[in-house]
Amino acid sequence: MAIMCAKFLITNTKMVNEGKITETDLLIKNGRIEKIAPSISDDNAKVVDAEGKYLIPGMIDDQVHFREPGLTHKGEIATESAAAVAGGITSYMEMPNVNPLTINLDALEDKFQRAAKKSLANYSFYLGASNDNLEVIKSCPVDAACGIKVFMGASTGNMLVDDPDTLDSIFRYAPLLVATHCEDSPTIEQNEADYIKRLGAEGIKPSDHPYIRSEEACYLSSSFAISLAKKHNTRLHVLHLTTAKELEMFSTGPVSDKRITAEACVHHLFFNESHYETLGNLIKCNPAIKTVADQQAILKAINEDRIDVIATDHAPHTLEEKQRPYPKSPSGLPLVQDSLLSLFEFYHDKVFSLERIVQKTSHSVAELFDVRDRGYLREGYWADMVLVDTDASTLRKNDQVLSKCGWSPFADYNFRSRIDTTWVNGQKVWSNDRINHDFRGQKLSFNRT
C-alpha cells in the first residue's frame, strides 16, 4: 500500500482559504503543503493546471454513519469513504450506533483498526454514551475519540440516554466534547400515538414525520442539553438543528468564543416539507426535515455565525428498506457524495459565499474539535484539498452513487458544479471521476491536553 508519492504542483488556481480568494500556486511534498505562492516552479513535481478552478480545504464531516460493524448490508467503511472522497470530504467523524455499539474502548479501537485497513479518507470515531457506561466515558483519553455522542432522544440503534442523573453526570465528567442528538422521546411517542389514533398506523404519511418528530420535541431536548452544559461548563456541540425556535438559544460569533456550538446538515438546508410529496420516505430522517420557514432560518443562521458547522449525517439504508410503508421505513439519507455539490448550489444562488462554505465545512470543524494540521490550506499542514469546477455540471444518477446503498436523494438533479479532484494527505484519491484505491487515510489527531 503506497504511503507517499511524487510532488504535486497545482498551478493557476483560485484558492479559497481563511476568508479570502487568492490566485496562487500550491506545492505538495510528502503529503503536506510545502509552499503557497503566486508562482512556483519545480521540475520534479507533477503539474496540475487548475485552469481557474477553486481549490478549497477538504470537508471535515463531523457526523456520519458508515454502518460498520454489524450493519454492512447498508454501508461499510470502504464504500462510504469512497463516496466521501468523491464528494470532496477528506476527513470524517463516525457515529457509535453500530453493532456492537461503540460504548467501550475496545469497540472504539476495533473501529480504528478497521478504518486503517479500509478508509480512503481520514477518520475518527465517537465514543457513545449509554445509561450505564459513565465510568468508561470518564476514563476516555482526550485524544482517543473525536467526542462523546449522546442520543438525548430515540434514534437509530438502542442508545437512548434517558436517565436524568446519568445525563447530568455525563455533562459533569465528560473529558472531551459532548455531541448531542436532541429530540424528546415522550413528546414524539405522544405525537405518534395521536396520529395512530386519528389515522391508523398505515395511514401515516412521510409528510406527517415533521409533526411527529416535532418542533416541540426538538426544543425540549436541546434546551435541556444547553441547561446541563451551562450548569457544568461542558463543551457542548448540538447536532443537526432543524427549527427556528432552537436557533434562538445559540449565540453569534466565532467558534473560538463559544462553549456551546451548533451544527446544521446539508439535507435540512436543501430540502423542506414540500419535498415529501415527491421524495417521501427517501428524505425521512431524524430530526425531520421541516418547514420552509425553518429551512430559511437555518440558512440565515449560517450566514450570521449562529450555526458553526455544516455536516451530512450521512446514514445509508437500502432502497428496499426505504420503500417500506412509513412506520417501517428507517430514517436516514446517503449524503456524503453530494454534500459539497449541494452547498455550491447555494453559492450559485448567491445565498452563501465560497468563503462561508469553506468556513463551515472545514475551518470551523477543525477549530471546534482541535484537529491537528488540517482544515486550512497552510504551509506545513496536511494536503487535504478539493478542486471544484463551478463552470461544469454534475447530473446525479443512482448508478454513479458509490455508497453501498446505491441511491441518492438528489437522483436526477443537475448540480451546477463538479468535484474535479480530491487529495487526501497529498494523495490524489479522486480524479477524472475515478477512485484511486491504492491509498489510505490517517487517524485524525487532536491538539488536546
DRENDO-1510 file (C-alpha; in Angstrom, 1 decimal, always signed):
<recs>
REC; n; res; u; v; w
REC; 1; MET; +0.0; +0.0; +0.0 .
REC; 2; ALA; +1.5; +3.3; -1.1 .
REC; 3; ILE; +2.0; +5.9; +1.6 .
REC; 4; MET; +3.6; +8.9; -0.2 .
REC; 5; CYS; +4.0; +9.8; -3.9 .
REC; 6; ALA; +5.8; +12.4; -6.1 .
REC; 7; LYS; +5.3; +16.0; -5.5 .
REC; 8; PHE; +2.2; +17.8; -6.9 .
REC; 9; LEU; +2.3; +21.3; -8.2 .
REC; 10; ILE; -1.1; +22.9; -8.6 .
REC; 11; THR; -1.0; +26.0; -10.7 .
REC; 12; ASN; -3.4; +28.7; -11.8 .
REC; 13; THR; -5.9; +28.0; -9.1 .
REC; 14; LYS; -8.2; +30.3; -7.1 .
REC; 15; MET; -7.6; +29.3; -3.5 .
REC; 16; VAL; -10.5; +29.8; -1.1 .
REC; 17; ASN; -9.0; +29.9; +2.4 .
REC; 18; GLU; -9.3; +31.9; +5.6 .
REC; 19; GLY; -11.9; +34.3; +4.3 .
REC; 20; LYS; -10.1; +35.2; +1.1 .
REC; 21; ILE; -9.9; +34.0; -2.6 .
REC; 22; THR; -6.4; +34.2; -3.9 .
REC; 23; GLU; -4.9; +33.3; -7.3 .
REC; 24; THR; -1.9; +31.2; -6.5 .
REC; 25; ASP; +0.1; +28.1; -7.0 .
REC; 26; LEU; +0.5; +25.4; -4.3 .
REC; 27; LEU; +3.2; +22.7; -3.9 .
REC; 28; ILE; +2.6; +19.4; -2.2 .
REC; 29; LYS; +5.5; +17.3; -0.9 .
REC; 30; ASN; +5.4; +14.2; +1.3 .
REC; 31; GLY; +1.7; +14.6; +1.9 .
REC; 32; ARG; +1.9; +18.1; +3.2 .
REC; 33; ILE; +1.6; +21.6; +1.7 .
REC; 34; GLU; +5.2; +22.6; +1.0 .
REC; 35; LYS; +4.7; +26.1; -0.4 .
REC; 36; ILE; +1.9; +28.5; -1.4 .
REC; 37; ALA; +3.0; +31.4; -3.7 .
REC; 38; PRO; +1.8; +33.3; -6.8 .
REC; 39; SER; +4.3; +31.4; -9.0 .
REC; 40; ILE; +6.1; +28.2; -8.1 .
REC; 41; SER; +8.3; +26.0; -10.4 .
REC; 42; ASP; +9.6; +22.5; -9.6 .
REC; 43; ASP; +10.8; +20.2; -12.3 .
REC; 44; ASN; +10.3; +17.2; -10.0 .
REC; 45; ALA; +6.6; +17.8; -9.4 .
REC; 46; LYS; +3.6; +16.5; -11.2 .
REC; 47; VAL; +1.8; +19.6; -12.5 .
REC; 48; VAL; -1.9; +20.0; -12.2 .
REC; 49; ASP; -3.1; +23.0; -14.2 .
REC; 50; ALA; -6.2; +24.1; -12.3 .
REC; 51; GLU; -7.3; +26.5; -15.1 .
REC; 52; GLY; -9.1; +28.9; -12.7 .
REC; 53; LYS; -10.9; +26.2; -10.7 .
REC; 54; TYR; -11.4; +26.7; -7.0 .
REC; 55; LEU; -9.1; +25.0; -4.6 .
REC; 56; ILE; -10.6; +24.5; -1.1 .
REC; 57; PRO; -9.7; +22.6; +2.1 .
REC; 58; GLY; -11.3; +19.2; +2.1 .
REC; 59; MET; -14.6; +19.0; +4.0 .
REC; 60; ILE; -14.3; +17.6; +7.5 .
REC; 61; ASP; -17.6; +15.9; +8.1 .
REC; 62; ASP; -18.3; +15.7; +11.9 .
REC; 63; GLN; -21.3; +13.4; +11.6 .
REC; 64; VAL; -21.5; +10.2; +9.5 .
REC; 65; HIS; -22.9; +6.7; +9.9 .
REC; 66; PHE; -20.8; +4.3; +7.9 .
REC; 67; ARG; -22.6; +1.2; +9.4 .
REC; 68; GLU; -19.6; -0.9; +10.2 .
REC; 69; PRO; -19.5; -3.2; +12.1 .
REC; 70; GLY; -22.8; -5.1; +12.1 .
REC; 71; LEU; -24.9; -3.2; +9.6 .
REC; 72; THR; -22.7; -3.7; +6.5 .
REC; 73; HIS; -25.6; -4.6; +4.1 .
REC; 74; LYS; -26.3; -0.8; +4.2 .
REC; 75; GLY; -22.8; +0.6; +4.0 .
REC; 76; GLU; -19.2; +0.0; +5.2 .
REC; 77; ILE; -16.1; +2.0; +5.8 .
REC; 78; ALA; -14.6; +1.2; +2.4 .
REC; 79; THR; -17.7; +2.1; +0.3 .
REC; 80; GLU; -18.8; +5.1; +2.3 .
REC; 81; SER; -15.3; +6.6; +2.5 .
REC; 82; ALA; -15.0; +6.2; -1.3 .
REC; 83; ALA; -18.3; +8.1; -1.7 .
REC; 84; ALA; -17.0; +10.7; +0.7 .
REC; 85; VAL; -13.8; +11.5; -1.2 .
REC; 86; ALA; -15.7; +11.6; -4.4 .
REC; 87; GLY; -17.8; +14.3; -2.8 .
REC; 88; GLY; -14.8; +16.3; -1.5 .
REC; 89; ILE; -14.9; +15.0; +2.1 .
REC; 90; THR; -11.3; +14.3; +3.2 .
REC; 91; SER; -11.9; +13.5; +6.9 .
REC; 92; TYR; -14.9; +12.2; +8.8 .
REC; 93; MET; -16.1; +11.5; +12.4 .
REC; 94; GLU; -18.3; +8.5; +12.6 .
REC; 95; MET; -21.1; +7.6; +15.0 .
REC; 96; PRO; -21.4; +4.8; +17.6 .
REC; 97; ASN; -24.8; +3.3; +16.8 .
REC; 98; VAL; -23.5; +0.2; +15.0 .
REC; 99; ASN; -23.5; -3.4; +16.2 .
REC; 100; PRO; -21.9; -3.9; +18.7 .
REC; 101; LEU; -22.4; -0.4; +19.9 .
REC; 102; THR; -19.3; +1.7; +20.3 .
REC; 103; ILE; -19.7; +2.2; +24.0 .
REC; 104; ASN; -16.4; +0.9; +25.3 .
REC; 105; LEU; -12.8; +1.5; +24.5 .
REC; 106; ASP; -12.3; -2.0; +22.9 .
REC; 107; ALA; -15.1; -1.3; +20.4 .
REC; 108; LEU; -13.7; +2.1; +19.7 .
REC; 109; GLU; -10.2; +0.6; +19.0 .
REC; 110; ASP; -11.8; -2.0; +16.7 .
REC; 111; LYS; -13.2; +0.7; +14.5 .
REC; 112; PHE; -9.9; +2.4; +14.3 .
REC; 113; GLN; -8.3; -0.8; +13.2 .
REC; 114; ARG; -10.9; -1.4; +10.6 .
REC; 115; ALA; -10.5; +2.1; +9.2 .
REC; 116; ALA; -6.7; +1.8; +9.0 .
REC; 117; LYS; -7.2; -1.1; +6.6 .
REC; 118; LYS; -10.1; +0.3; +4.6 .
REC; 119; SER; -10.7; +4.0; +4.8 .
REC; 120; LEU; -9.8; +6.3; +1.8 .
REC; 121; ALA; -10.5; +9.4; +3.9 .
REC; 122; ASN; -9.0; +10.4; +7.3 .
REC; 123; TYR; -11.1; +9.3; +10.2 .
REC; 124; SER; -12.0; +9.5; +13.9 .
REC; 125; PHE; -14.8; +7.9; +15.9 .
REC; 126; TYR; -17.2; +9.0; +18.7 .
REC; 127; LEU; -17.4; +7.1; +21.9 .
REC; 128; GLY; -21.1; +6.5; +22.5 .
REC; 129; ALA; -22.9; +7.2; +25.8 .
REC; 130; SER; -25.4; +4.9; +27.4 .
REC; 131; ASN; -27.3; +4.7; +30.7 .
REC; 132; ASP; -24.6; +2.6; +32.2 .
REC; 133; ASN; -21.1; +3.4; +30.8 .
REC; 134; LEU; -20.3; +6.6; +32.7 .
REC; 135; GLU; -17.1; +5.1; +34.1 .
REC; 136; VAL; -15.9; +4.3; +30.5 .
REC; 137; ILE; -16.6; +7.9; +29.5 .
REC; 138; LYS; -14.8; +9.3; +32.5 .
REC; 139; SER; -11.7; +7.1; +31.6 .
REC; 140; CYS; -11.6; +8.0; +27.9 .
REC; 141; PRO; -8.3; +9.7; +27.0 .
REC; 142; VAL; -8.8; +13.1; +25.4 .
REC; 143; ASP; -7.2; +12.1; +22.1 .
REC; 144; ALA; -8.8; +8.6; +21.9 .
REC; 145; ALA; -12.1; +9.8; +20.2 .
REC; 146; CYS; -13.4; +12.9; +18.5 .
REC; 147; GLY; -16.1; +13.3; +21.1 .
REC; 148; ILE; -18.7; +11.7; +23.3 .
REC; 149; LYS; -22.0; +11.1; +21.4 .
REC; 150; VAL; -25.2; +11.3; +23.5 .
REC; 151; PHE; -28.6; +10.4; +22.0 .
REC; 152; MET; -30.9; +12.5; +24.0 .
REC; 153; GLY; -33.9; +11.1; +22.1 .
REC; 154; ALA; -34.8; +8.0; +20.2 .
REC; 155; SER; -32.9; +7.4; +17.0 .
REC; 156; THR; -31.3; +4.5; +15.1 .
REC; 157; GLY; -30.0; +1.9; +17.5 .
REC; 158; ASN; -30.5; +1.3; +21.2 .
REC; 159; MET; -28.5; +4.2; +22.6 .
REC; 160; LEU; -31.1; +6.4; +24.1 .
REC; 161; VAL; -29.8; +8.1; +27.3 .
REC; 162; ASP; -32.9; +9.0; +29.2 .
REC; 163; ASP; -31.9; +8.8; +32.9 .
REC; 164; PRO; -31.6; +12.4; +34.2 .
REC; 165; ASP; -29.0; +11.6; +36.7 .
REC; 166; THR; -26.9; +9.8; +34.1 .
REC; 167; LEU; -27.2; +12.8; +31.7 .
REC; 168; ASP; -26.2; +15.2; +34.5 .
REC; 169; SER; -23.1; +13.1; +35.3 .
REC; 170; ILE; -22.1; +12.8; +31.6 .
REC; 171; PHE; -22.2; +16.5; +31.3 .
REC; 172; ARG; -20.3; +16.9; +34.6 .
REC; 173; TYR; -17.5; +14.4; +33.9 .
REC; 174; ALA; -17.1; +14.1; +30.1 .
REC; 175; PRO; -13.3; +14.6; +29.4 .
REC; 176; LEU; -13.9; +15.9; +25.9 .
REC; 177; LEU; -16.6; +17.5; +23.7 .
REC; 178; VAL; -20.2; +16.2; +24.1 .
REC; 179; ALA; -22.2; +16.0; +20.9 .
REC; 180; THR; -25.9; +15.5; +21.2 .
REC; 181; HIS; -28.8; +14.3; +19.2 .
REC; 182; CYS; -31.7; +16.2; +20.7 .
REC; 183; GLU; -35.3; +15.0; +20.4 .
REC; 184; ASP; -37.6; +14.4; +23.4 .
REC; 185; SER; -38.9; +10.8; +23.2 .
REC; 186; PRO; -42.0; +11.2; +25.4 .
REC; 187; THR; -43.2; +14.1; +23.1 .
REC; 188; ILE; -42.5; +12.0; +20.0 .
REC; 189; GLU; -44.3; +9.0; +21.4 .
REC; 190; GLN; -47.4; +11.0; +22.3 .
REC; 191; ASN; -47.5; +12.6; +18.9 .
REC; 192; GLU; -47.2; +9.3; +17.2 .
REC; 193; ALA; -50.0; +7.9; +19.4 .
REC; 194; ASP; -52.2; +10.8; +18.4 .
REC; 195; TYR; -51.6; +10.2; +14.7 .
REC; 196; ILE; -52.2; +6.5; +15.0 .
REC; 197; LYS; -55.5; +7.1; +16.9 .
REC; 198; ARG; -56.6; +9.6; +14.2 .
REC; 199; LEU; -55.3; +7.9; +11.0 .
REC; 200; GLY; -54.2; +4.4; +11.9 .
REC; 201; ALA; -50.6; +3.2; +11.7 .
REC; 202; GLU; -50.9; +2.6; +8.0 .
REC; 203; GLY; -52.5; +5.9; +7.4 .
REC; 204; ILE; -49.5; +8.0; +8.5 .
REC; 205; LYS; -47.6; +9.5; +5.6 .
REC; 206; PRO; -44.0; +10.7; +5.3 .
REC; 207; SER; -45.3; +14.3; +5.3 .
REC; 208; ASP; -46.5; +13.7; +8.8 .
REC; 209; HIS; -43.0; +13.0; +10.0 .
REC; 210; PRO; -42.0; +16.6; +10.9 .
REC; 211; TYR; -45.1; +16.9; +13.1 .
REC; 212; ILE; -44.4; +13.6; +14.9 .
REC; 213; ARG; -40.8; +14.5; +15.4 .
REC; 214; SER; -42.0; +18.0; +16.1 .
REC; 215; GLU; -40.5; +21.4; +16.8 .
REC; 216; GLU; -41.5; +21.0; +20.5 .
REC; 217; ALA; -39.7; +17.6; +20.7 .
REC; 218; CYS; -36.5; +19.2; +19.4 .
REC; 219; TYR; -36.7; +22.3; +21.5 .
REC; 220; LEU; -37.4; +20.4; +24.8 .
REC; 221; SER; -34.4; +18.3; +24.3 .
REC; 222; SER; -31.9; +20.8; +23.0 .
REC; 223; SER; -32.8; +23.4; +25.7 .
REC; 224; PHE; -32.3; +20.7; +28.3 .
REC; 225; ALA; -28.8; +19.9; +26.9 .
REC; 226; ILE; -27.9; +23.5; +26.9 .
REC; 227; SER; -29.0; +23.9; +30.5 .
REC; 228; LEU; -26.8; +21.0; +31.5 .
REC; 229; ALA; -23.9; +22.4; +29.6 .
REC; 230; LYS; -24.2; +25.8; +31.3 .
REC; 231; LYS; -24.6; +24.1; +34.7 .
REC; 232; HIS; -21.3; +22.2; +34.3 .
REC; 233; ASN; -19.5; +24.4; +31.7 .
REC; 234; THR; -19.4; +21.4; +29.4 .
REC; 235; ARG; -18.1; +21.8; +25.8 .
REC; 236; LEU; -21.4; +21.0; +24.0 .
REC; 237; HIS; -22.0; +20.6; +20.3 .
REC; 238; VAL; -25.6; +20.3; +19.3 .
REC; 239; LEU; -26.0; +18.3; +16.1 .
REC; 240; HIS; -28.4; +18.8; +13.2 .
REC; 241; LEU; -30.6; +21.7; +14.3 .
REC; 242; THR; -33.8; +21.9; +12.3 .
REC; 243; THR; -36.1; +24.6; +13.9 .
REC; 244; ALA; -36.1; +28.3; +14.0 .
REC; 245; LYS; -37.1; +28.1; +17.7 .
REC; 246; GLU; -34.0; +26.2; +18.7 .
REC; 247; LEU; -31.7; +28.7; +16.9 .
REC; 248; GLU; -32.7; +31.4; +19.3 .
REC; 249; MET; -30.8; +29.7; +22.0 .
REC; 250; PHE; -27.4; +29.9; +20.2 .
REC; 251; SER; -25.1; +33.0; +20.0 .
REC; 252; THR; -23.5; +34.5; +17.0 .
REC; 253; GLY; -19.8; +34.9; +16.6 .
REC; 254; PRO; -16.6; +32.8; +16.1 .
REC; 255; VAL; -16.2; +29.2; +17.3 .
REC; 256; SER; -13.3; +30.3; +19.5 .
REC; 257; ASP; -15.6; +32.4; +21.7 .
REC; 258; LYS; -18.1; +29.6; +22.4 .
REC; 259; ARG; -18.5; +26.7; +24.8 .
REC; 260; ILE; -21.8; +25.7; +23.1 .
REC; 261; THR; -21.9; +25.3; +19.4 .
REC; 262; ALA; -24.4; +24.2; +16.7 .
REC; 263; GLU; -24.4; +22.1; +13.6 .
REC; 264; ALA; -26.7; +22.1; +10.5 .
REC; 265; CYS; -26.8; +19.3; +7.9 .
REC; 266; VAL; -27.0; +19.6; +4.2 .
REC; 267; HIS; -30.4; +18.0; +3.7 .
REC; 268; HIS; -32.0; +20.4; +6.1 .
REC; 269; LEU; -30.6; +23.2; +4.1 .
REC; 270; PHE; -31.6; +21.8; +0.7 .
REC; 271; PHE; -35.0; +20.2; +1.4 .
REC; 272; ASN; -38.2; +21.3; +3.2 .
REC; 273; GLU; -41.6; +19.7; +3.8 .
REC; 274; SER; -42.7; +20.4; +0.3 .
REC; 275; HIS; -40.3; +17.7; -0.9 .
REC; 276; TYR; -42.1; +14.9; +0.9 .
REC; 277; GLU; -44.7; +14.8; -1.9 .
REC; 278; THR; -42.2; +13.6; -4.5 .
REC; 279; LEU; -39.4; +12.0; -2.3 .
REC; 280; GLY; -41.5; +10.5; +0.5 .
REC; 281; ASN; -39.5; +8.2; +2.8 .
REC; 282; LEU; -36.3; +8.9; +0.9 .
REC; 283; ILE; -36.0; +12.1; +2.9 .
REC; 284; LYS; -37.3; +10.6; +6.1 .
REC; 285; CYS; -34.7; +11.4; +8.8 .
REC; 286; ASN; -34.3; +12.2; +12.4 .
REC; 287; PRO; -34.6; +15.0; +13.3 .
REC; 288; ALA; -37.1; +15.6; +10.5 .
REC; 289; ILE; -36.9; +17.9; +7.5 .
REC; 290; LYS; -39.3; +20.7; +8.5 .
REC; 291; THR; -41.0; +23.8; +7.1 .
REC; 292; VAL; -39.8; +26.4; +4.6 .
REC; 293; ALA; -39.6; +28.9; +7.5 .
REC; 294; ASP; -37.3; +26.6; +9.5 .
REC; 295; GLN; -35.2; +26.0; +6.4 .
REC; 296; GLN; -34.8; +29.7; +5.8 .
REC; 297; ALA; -33.9; +30.3; +9.4 .
REC; 298; ILE; -31.1; +27.8; +9.3 .
REC; 299; LEU; -29.7; +29.3; +6.1 .
REC; 300; LYS; -29.7; +32.8; +7.8 .
REC; 301; ALA; -28.2; +31.4; +11.0 .
REC; 302; ILE; -25.2; +30.0; +9.0 .
REC; 303; ASN; -24.5; +33.4; +7.4 .
REC; 304; GLU; -24.7; +35.2; +10.8 .
REC; 305; ASP; -22.4; +32.6; +12.5 .
REC; 306; ARG; -25.1; +31.3; +14.8 .
REC; 307; ILE; -24.6; +27.9; +13.3 .
REC; 308; ASP; -21.0; +26.9; +13.4 .
REC; 309; VAL; -20.6; +23.7; +11.3 .
REC; 310; ILE; -22.3; +22.2; +8.2 .
REC; 311; ALA; -22.2; +18.3; +8.1 .
REC; 312; THR; -24.0; +15.5; +6.4 .
REC; 313; ASP; -25.4; +13.0; +9.0 .
REC; 314; HIS; -24.8; +10.5; +6.1 .
REC; 315; ALA; -26.9; +7.5; +7.1 .
REC; 316; PRO; -27.5; +5.0; +4.3 .
REC; 317; HIS; -30.3; +2.4; +4.1 .
REC; 318; THR; -31.2; +0.1; +1.2 .
REC; 319; LEU; -33.8; +1.2; -1.2 .
REC; 320; GLU; -35.9; -1.8; -0.2 .
REC; 321; GLU; -35.8; -0.6; +3.4 .
REC; 322; LYS; -36.7; +3.0; +2.4 .
REC; 323; GLN; -39.6; +1.9; +0.2 .
REC; 324; ARG; -41.5; +0.2; +3.1 .
REC; 325; PRO; -44.6; +1.9; +4.4 .
REC; 326; TYR; -43.8; +4.9; +6.6 .
REC; 327; PRO; -44.0; +3.3; +10.0 .
REC; 328; LYS; -41.4; +0.6; +8.9 .
REC; 329; SER; -39.2; +2.7; +6.8 .
REC; 330; PRO; -35.9; +3.6; +8.6 .
REC; 331; SER; -34.7; +7.2; +9.0 .
REC; 332; GLY; -31.6; +8.4; +7.2 .
REC; 333; LEU; -30.2; +9.5; +3.8 .
REC; 334; PRO; -26.9; +8.8; +2.0 .
REC; 335; LEU; -25.3; +12.3; +1.5 .
REC; 336; VAL; -21.5; +12.3; +1.5 .
REC; 337; GLN; -21.1; +12.2; -2.3 .
REC; 338; ASP; -23.3; +15.2; -2.9 .
REC; 339; SER; -22.8; +17.3; +0.2 .
REC; 340; LEU; -20.4; +19.9; -1.2 .
REC; 341; LEU; -22.2; +19.9; -4.5 .
REC; 342; SER; -25.4; +20.8; -2.8 .
REC; 343; LEU; -23.7; +23.6; -0.8 .
REC; 344; PHE; -22.3; +25.0; -4.0 .
REC; 345; GLU; -25.8; +25.3; -5.3 .
REC; 346; PHE; -26.3; +28.0; -2.6 .
REC; 347; TYR; -23.2; +29.7; -3.9 .
REC; 348; HIS; -24.7; +29.8; -7.4 .
REC; 349; ASP; -27.9; +31.2; -5.9 .
REC; 350; LYS; -25.9; +33.8; -4.0 .
REC; 351; VAL; -27.0; +32.5; -0.6 .
REC; 352; PHE; -23.6; +31.5; +0.6 .
REC; 353; SER; -20.2; +32.8; -0.4 .
REC; 354; LEU; -17.4; +30.3; -1.2 .
REC; 355; GLU; -15.6; +31.6; +1.9 .
REC; 356; ARG; -18.6; +30.9; +4.0 .
REC; 357; ILE; -18.9; +27.3; +2.7 .
REC; 358; VAL; -15.2; +26.7; +3.5 .
REC; 359; GLN; -15.6; +28.2; +6.9 .
REC; 360; LYS; -18.5; +26.0; +7.9 .
REC; 361; THR; -17.3; +22.7; +6.3 .
REC; 362; SER; -13.6; +22.9; +7.2 .
REC; 363; HIS; -12.1; +25.8; +9.2 .
REC; 364; SER; -14.7; +25.8; +12.0 .
REC; 365; VAL; -14.8; +22.0; +12.3 .
REC; 366; ALA; -11.0; +21.8; +12.7 .
REC; 367; GLU; -11.1; +24.6; +15.4 .
REC; 368; LEU; -14.1; +23.2; +17.2 .
REC; 369; PHE; -12.6; +19.7; +17.5 .
REC; 370; ASP; -9.0; +20.8; +17.9 .
REC; 371; VAL; -8.0; +18.8; +14.8 .
REC; 372; ARG; -4.2; +19.0; +14.3 .
REC; 373; ASP; -2.8; +20.3; +11.0 .
REC; 374; ARG; -6.0; +20.1; +8.9 .
REC; 375; GLY; -8.9; +22.2; +7.9 .
REC; 376; TYR; -6.9; +25.0; +6.3 .
REC; 377; LEU; -4.6; +25.4; +3.3 .
REC; 378; ARG; -1.4; +26.4; +5.1 .
REC; 379; GLU; +2.2; +25.6; +4.6 .
REC; 380; GLY; +3.1; +22.6; +6.8 .
REC; 381; TYR; -0.5; +21.3; +7.0 .
REC; 382; TRP; -1.6; +18.0; +5.5 .
REC; 383; ALA; -2.7; +18.5; +1.9 .
REC; 384; ASP; -6.4; +17.6; +2.2 .
REC; 385; MET; -7.8; +19.6; -0.7 .
REC; 386; VAL; -10.5; +19.7; -3.3 .
REC; 387; LEU; -10.5; +21.2; -6.7 .
REC; 388; VAL; -14.0; +22.4; -7.6 .
REC; 389; ASP; -15.1; +23.4; -11.1 .
REC; 390; THR; -18.0; +25.8; -10.8 .
REC; 391; ASP; -18.3; +26.1; -14.6 .
REC; 392; ALA; -19.1; +22.3; -15.1 .
REC; 393; SER; -22.1; +20.4; -14.0 .
REC; 394; THR; -22.9; +17.0; -12.4 .
REC; 395; LEU; -26.1; +15.2; -13.3 .
REC; 396; ARG; -26.5; +12.8; -10.4 .
REC; 397; LYS; -27.6; +9.3; -11.4 .
REC; 398; ASN; -28.1; +6.5; -9.0 .
REC; 399; ASP; -25.7; +4.3; -11.0 .
REC; 400; GLN; -22.9; +6.7; -10.1 .
REC; 401; VAL; -23.5; +6.5; -6.4 .
REC; 402; LEU; -20.6; +4.9; -4.6 .
REC; 403; SER; -22.3; +4.4; -1.3 .
REC; 404; LYS; -23.2; +0.7; -0.9 .
REC; 405; CYS; -27.0; +1.5; -0.8 .
REC; 406; GLY; -26.8; +2.6; -4.4 .
REC; 407; TRP; -29.1; +5.6; -4.4 .
REC; 408; SER; -29.2; +9.3; -3.7 .
REC; 409; PRO; -32.0; +11.7; -2.6 .
REC; 410; PHE; -30.5; +14.0; -5.3 .
REC; 411; ALA; -31.1; +11.5; -8.1 .
REC; 412; ASP; -31.6; +13.2; -11.5 .
REC; 413; TYR; -30.7; +16.6; -10.0 .
REC; 414; ASN; -28.2; +18.6; -12.2 .
REC; 415; PHE; -25.7; +20.3; -9.9 .
REC; 416; ARG; -24.1; +23.4; -11.3 .
REC; 417; SER; -20.6; +22.4; -10.1 .
REC; 418; ARG; -18.2; +19.4; -10.3 .
REC; 419; ILE; -15.8; +17.8; -7.9 .
REC; 420; ASP; -12.7; +17.7; -10.1 .
REC; 421; THR; -10.0; +16.3; -7.8 .
REC; 422; THR; -9.7; +15.3; -4.2 .
REC; 423; TRP; -6.4; +15.0; -2.4 .
REC; 424; VAL; -6.1; +13.2; +1.0 .
REC; 425; ASN; -2.8; +13.6; +2.7 .
REC; 426; GLY; -1.3; +14.8; -0.6 .
REC; 427; GLN; -2.6; +11.7; -2.5 .
REC; 428; LYS; -4.8; +12.2; -5.5 .
REC; 429; VAL; -7.7; +9.9; -4.4 .
REC; 430; TRP; -10.5; +11.2; -6.7 .
REC; 431; SER; -9.8; +12.4; -10.2 .
REC; 432; ASN; -11.4; +12.1; -13.7 .
REC; 433; ASP; -14.5; +10.6; -12.0 .
REC; 434; ARG; -12.5; +7.7; -10.6 .
REC; 435; ILE; -11.4; +6.5; -7.2 .
REC; 436; ASN; -7.7; +5.6; -6.6 .
REC; 437; HIS; -7.9; +2.7; -4.2 .
REC; 438; ASP; -4.2; +2.5; -3.6 .
REC; 439; PHE; -4.0; +4.9; -0.6 .
REC; 440; ARG; -5.5; +5.0; +2.9 .
REC; 441; GLY; -6.5; +7.9; +5.1 .
REC; 442; GLN; -5.0; +8.5; +8.5 .
REC; 443; LYS; -6.3; +8.6; +12.0 .
REC; 444; LEU; -7.1; +12.2; +13.0 .
REC; 445; SER; -5.0; +13.6; +15.8 .
REC; 446; PHE; -6.0; +16.4; +18.1 .
REC; 447; ASN; -4.4; +19.4; +19.9 .
REC; 448; ARG; -5.7; +18.5; +23.3 .
REC; 449; THR; -4.2; +18.1; +26.7 .
</recs>
